[in-house]
């Protein structure tokens, strides 16, 4: 089970820039922060959603972002994109 927690806005600022298309991708929609978890006690994972991303044929996509070595400065950030067909 994952522990849900809320991260400070200052800490998450660097993650917004890693999202495909940047934080304001799209003409009518933009990325939304959905929350943060620590799956299995590992590094924090932050979930963002875009309801109609232009770079993914207007699909609703989710970006799971985490720094596997706990690097809040963005030294190594992993972005996993997922969506439903």
Secondary structure, 3 states (H helix, E strand, C coil): CCEEECCCHHHHHHHHCCCCCCCCCCCCCCCEEEEEEEHHHCCCEEEEEEEEEHHHCCEEEEEEEECCCCCCCCCCCEEEEEECC
